[in-house]
Amino acid sequence: MVKSNLAPFLNHFPNLSTISLWNSSIRDAANQGHPHKALLLFRQMKQTHLQPNNLTFPFVAKACAKLSDLIYSQIIHTHIAKSPFQSDIYVQTALVDMYVKCGRLDYAHNLFEKMPDRDLTAWNVMLVGFAHLGLIDKVAILLYQMRLDGIFPDSVTIIGLTQLGSGLEDLKLVNAIHCFGIRIGVDGDVSVANTWVSAYAKCGDLGMAEMVFGGIDLGLRTVISWNSMLSGYAYCEESVKVAGLYKLMLFDGIRPDASTILSLLCSCVRTDALYHGKVIHCHGVRLGCVFNVSVLNTLISMYSKCGDIESARCVFDSVRHRNCVSWNAIIGGYAEKGDLDEALALFRCMEATGLKPDIVTLLYMISCCGQTGSLEVGRWINNYTISNSQIDNVTVCNALIEMYAKCGSIRDAWELFCTMQEKTVVSWTSMISGCALNGEFKEALDLFYLMLELGLKPNHITFLAVLQACNHAGLLEKGWECFDLMTKVHRINPGLDHYSCMVDLLGRKGKLEEALKFIEKMPFKPDAGIWGALLSACKNHHNVEIGEYATYRLLELESEAAAPYVEMANLYASVGRWDRVAGIRKLMKANQVTKSAGQSLVQVNGKIRKFTVEDRSHTEGQLIYDMLDALALPLKEEKYSSVVEELTDNQ
C-alpha cells in the first residue's frame, strides 16, 4: 500500500498499545498536513494485529483525500469493505468525501446513493463536490432530494452553493443563494458572509460585496473577511481601493497574513503600479511572508506584469524550491515581453530540473511564438505537444491554430483544425480569426455560416473575427448583416472592438457622416480606437471637417499620443494645406510629443533580432545596411524601368 522507500520512517513512530492511541496519532498526522505519515501509521497498526474501528477509517480516508490519490483510496476502501464498519454513516461519509477529493464523483455518487442513512454532512459532501465542478443540474437535483428527505440546509450548504455561483460567475444565481441564506437564517455566519463577499466581487458586483462586508459586525470580522474584500478589489483591478482598505485593516489592528499579501500583489498588474508593488514586497518581507512559495510566485508575476522583468528574474533566482507555478510565472513574464530566446532557454532548464512543463507553460510558449512570428519554434512546440501526449488538449490546439495564423502559415492552421477530434466554439473562432488575419475573407465567412449551420452558438470574439473579415474585405452589407445577427438574433451586446470595426468599415467605404452618427448613438463613451478609425478614414477620403473633430476627441483622451497629430498632419498634407501641417508640428513640439521609432523583429539562426528606424548600433550594422542598399538598387532600377515603359506606351 505504501511505497517501500518510506518504510524506514516506520522505526521513528512510537510504540502504541491501544486503538485509541493509534487513532489519536493517525488523526494528528492527517490534520497537521502529514497524510503519508497517517497512512504509514495505519499500516503499522495493522501489523500489530490491532483492528481499526469506526473512528480509525475516517481519519485514514481523510489522509487519502488530502493526497488525492485514487489507488490509496481504493486500498482503504477495500479494508473498510472487509470490516464490520462498512455501513457506519461516518465511515461512509468519509469515503464519499475521499472520492470527491480524488476527483471521482462517479464513485462518490455511487457510494452516496447506496448509503442506507444520510445525514446533513453526507449531503453537503456530495453537493459541494458537484458545486466545485460547476455541475448546476446535479446540484439542483441533490438540493431538491435533500429537502424531500427532510434534511434542512446549513451554512456549509450555502457556502457550497455560493461557490457554485461564483465559479459560474452567475450574479443572478449568487443573488438567489444570498436570499435563500437569509431566509434560512445563516446570514449571521461570518464564513458565509466571507464567501458572499468573494462571490459578488468575482461576478463584478463590488457594490454588493461592499454591502455584505460592511454588514459583518466589527467584532466578528476575521483576517479572512478582510482578505475576501481585498481579493475582490484586486480581482476587479481596483488598486486604489485595495490600498485604502488595507490601511483601514491595519488601523483596526488586524495582522495581515500571506493571503493578504497575495491579494495586494494581485492588484498590481500595470506598469504604473510598480512602486506600490515594491512597497507591498517590502511589507511582505517585514511580515515574514516571503518564504511562502505562493507569495514568491505572485511576486514574479507582479514584477513581470508591471514591466520589471529584471526584478522578476531576481525573485525567481532566489526561490529555493521551485514548483511548476514558479517556472510558469517567469516563462510567462518573458513570453509576454516577447523575449522568446529567454523563454525558450527557461523552458529547457525547467525540463532539465525534472519538472514537466504543463498546459500553462505550453500556452505561454505558443503565445510568444505567435507574438514574435517565430514559425519554426512554433512548429517545434507543436511537435513537443504531440510527443508528450498534450496535442489532444483542445485549449492547446486552439492556441496553436492562433499561433500559426499570426505567423502567416494558414495552411498549418487548417491542417491542425481539420484533424481536431473535438472542435469547440473557441476552435471555430480561432480558425475564423486566422483566415481573416491572412486575407482569406471568403473562407472566414464560409466557416462562420457553417458553424451556425452546425448549431454552434458564436460568442462576442467570433463576431469580432467575422466583422474584421468584413472590414478588410470591404463588405459593408455583410458587415451590417453580421452586426444585426449579433445584436438582434444572438442577443450579444457589442463591445468597443465591435463598434470600432463597424466605424472602420463605414469609413473605408467613404460613409464618414454615417460613421459619425453611428458613434454618437453608441450606448457608451467611444475610446481612442474608435476615434482613431474615423480619423484614419477621414485621411483616406480627404475629409478635413470630420477629421478635425475626430482629432479633437482623440486628444481629449490621449493628449500625449503622437498618432492623432501625425494622422491629422497627413490629412492636411493630402489636401495641400501645408500651413496647417507646419502648425501641427509646432504644436507637437510645444506639447513635447514625440513619435516612437518603428521596430522590426527578425529571427536569424534561432535568435530574435530587433531593428529600430535610424538605429545603427548593431555590431554588424554597416554590413546590414550595405546589403539593404544592394537589394534596394535593383528595385529602384526596376521601378524606374517600369515608369519609362509606361511613359513610352502613353506616347
Buried (B, 14 or more C-beta within 10 A) or exposed (E): EBEEEEEEEBEEBEEBEEBEBBBBBBBBBBBEEBBBBBBBBBBBBBEEEBEBBBBBBBBBBBBBBBBBBBEBBBBBBEBBEEBEBBEBBBBBBBBBBBBBBBBBBEBBBEBBEEBEEBEBBBBBBBBBBBBBBBBBEBBEEBBEBBEEEEBEBBBBBBBBBBBBBBBBEBBEBBBEBBEBBEEEEBBBBBBBBBBBBBBBBBBBBBEBBBEBBEEBEEEEBEBBBBBBBBBBBBBBBBBEBBBEBBEEBBEEEBEBBBBBBBBBBBBBBEEEBBEBBBEBBEBBEEBEBBEBBBBBBBBBBBBBBBBBBEBBBEBBEEBEEBBBBBBBBBBBBBBBBBBBBBBBEBBEEBBEEEBEBBBBBBBBBBBBBBBBBBBEBBBBBBEBBEEEEBBEBBBBBBBBBBBBBBBBBBEBBBEBBEEBEEBBBBBBBBBBBBBBBBBBBEBBBEBBEEBBEEEBEBBBBBBBBBBBBBBBBEBBEBBBEBBEBBBEEBEBEBEBBBBBBBBBBBBBBEBBEBBBEBBEEBEEEBBBBBBBBBBBBBBBBEBBEBBBBBBEBBBEBBEEBBBBBBBBBBBBBBEEBEEBBEBBEEBBEEEEBEEEEEEEBEBEEEEBEEEEEEEEEBEEEEEBEEEEEEEEEEEEEEEEEEEEEEEEEEE
